[in-house]
Amino acid sequence: MLEQETILQDMPLLKQMHRGSEKALVTLMEKYLPLISRTSFRILCDRSDSEAVTEKVFVQLWRDVMSYDDRFTLAEGRACG
């Protein structure tokens, strides 16, 4: 599980993605792709399935970030503004 500090460090990138920045997505991919790939491979024991899961994670991130509402913050440790 990611530490709250790490998540907070990534919030500016998520906000940039919300504004349509593909560069921010690439930055997050460079940071997390190795971890997600390794973890999914260890669970699935299949390279092709692992690659598919890893791709789906980042596609879903891109889709979900568009519904991001900055009134809600992780900084306060709660899901309401």
C-alpha positions in Angstrom: 0.0 0.0 0.0 1.3 3.5 -0.8 2.1 5.8 2.0 -0.1 8.9 2.3 3.0 11.1 1.9 3.7 9.5 -1.5 0.1 10.0 -2.6 0.3 13.7 -1.5 3.5 14.1 -3.5 1.7 12.9 -6.6 -1.4 15.1 -6.2 0.1 17.9 -8.4 0.6 15.4 -11.2 -3.0 14.1 -10.8 -4.2 17.7 -11.0 -2.2 18.3 -14.1 -3.7 15.1 -15.6 -7.1 16.4 -14.7 -6.3 19.4 -16.9 -5.3 17.0 -19.7 -1.6 16.7 -19.3 -0.3 13.5 -20.9 3.2 14.4 -19.6 1.9 14.1 -16.1 0.6 10.6 -16.9 3.9 9.6 -18.4 5.7 10.8 -15.3 3.4 8.7 -13.1 3.8 5.7 -15.4 7.6 6.0 -15.2 7.3 6.1 -11.4 4.8 3.3 -10.9 4.9 1.0 -14.0 7.8 -1.2 -12.6 6.0 -1.7 -9.3 2.6 -2.5 -10.9 4.2 -4.8 -13.5 6.2 -6.7 -10.9 3.2 -7.0 -8.5 0.8 -8.1 -11.2 3.3 -10.7 -12.6 3.9 -12.1 -9.1 0.1 -12.6 -8.6 -0.8 -13.8 -12.1 2.4 -15.6 -13.1 1.7 -14.8 -16.7 3.5 -12.0 -18.6 0.7 -11.3 -21.1 -1.9 -11.1 -18.4 0.4 -8.9 -16.3 1.0 -6.5 -19.2 -2.8 -6.3 -19.8 -3.5 -5.5 -16.1 -0.7 -2.9 -16.0 -2.1 -1.2 -19.1 -5.6 -1.3 -17.6 -4.4 0.4 -14.4 -3.1 3.4 -16.3 -6.0 3.6 -18.7 -8.4 3.6 -15.7 -6.2 6.2 -13.9 -6.5 8.5 -17.0 -10.3 8.0 -17.1 -10.9 8.4 -13.4 -8.7 11.5 -13.0 -11.1 13.3 -15.3 -13.8 13.0 -12.6 -11.4 14.3 -9.9 -12.9 17.0 -7.7 -10.3 19.1 -5.9 -12.8 20.0 -3.2 -12.0 16.5 -1.8 -8.6 16.1 -0.4 -6.4 13.3 0.9 -4.3 15.9 2.9 -7.0 16.0 5.5 -7.2 12.3 5.6 -10.9 12.1 4.7 -12.9 11.8 1.6 -15.1 14.8 2.0 -14.4 18.6 1.7 
